Amino acid sequence: MNKTNIQNKNNKFIVASIAMVIALALIASPLVAMDDALATHKKGNKAKQSIEQSQSSNQNGLCVSGVSTFFSCNNANFQHQFNSGNNALAQSGQGGNSAEQSISQSQSSNQDSVVVSGGNTVGSGNNFNSQIQTNTGNNAAAQQG
């Protein structure tokens, strides 16, 4: 047997060995895979997410006049909240998962007006309050455990 035949046999053996190692790795890897990148083995995941918006308005008016208080001591309040954000959560783990998610909006308005007049009080002491809340966002959670 010459030197070339021995080298060819060695090369074939090395290639066959490498192919066997790769095949074993491909077959065994799903069997020994532990967890996803952000999950820990046999532990659960906990997550809390929230989007909160709050508005408050306190208005007071006091008018005392010996004559006219025409169009005086009025309170006007305009509040608008718009939320187009999303609140999304995904968890994967083997020990159980818990998730708390919320999107909350709150508005409050306190208005007081007192008018004491010896004359005309037309258009006085009025309270006007306009509140609008709009939420077009989503609140989604997905868990695997």
Rosetta blueprint (number, residue, H / E / L):
1 M L
2 N L
3 K H
4 T H
5 N H
6 I H
7 Q H
8 N H
9 K H
10 N H
11 N H
12 K H
13 F H
14 I H
15 V H
16 A H
17 S H
18 I H
19 A H
20 M H
21 V H
22 I H
23 A H
24 L H
25 A H
26 L H
27 I H
28 A H
29 S H
30 P H
31 L H
32 V H
33 A L
34 M L
35 D L
36 D L
37 A L
38 L L
39 A L
40 T L
41 H L
42 K L
43 K L
44 G L
45 N E
46 K E
47 A E
48 K E
49 Q E
50 S E
51 I E
52 E E
53 Q E
54 S E
55 Q E
56 S E
57 S E
58 N E
59 Q E
60 N E
61 G E
62 L E
63 C E
64 V E
65 S E
66 G L
67 V L
68 S L
69 T L
70 F L
71 F L
72 S L
73 C L
74 N L
75 N E
76 A E
77 N E
78 F E
79 Q E
80 H E
81 Q E
82 F E
83 N E
84 S L
85 G L
86 N L
87 N E
88 A E
89 L E
90 A E
91 Q E
92 S E
93 G L
94 Q L
95 G L
96 G L
97 N E
98 S E
99 A E
100 E E
101 Q E
102 S E
103 I E
104 S E
105 Q E
106 S E
107 Q E
108 S E
109 S E
110 N E
111 Q E
112 D E
113 S E
114 V E
115 V E
116 V E
117 S E
118 G L
119 G L
120 N L
121 T L
122 V L
123 G L
124 S L
125 G L
126 N L
127 N E
128 F E
129 N E
130 S E
131 Q E
132 I E
133 Q E
134 T E
135 N E
136 T L
137 G L
138 N L
139 N E
140 A E
141 A E
142 A E
143 Q E
144 Q E
145 G L
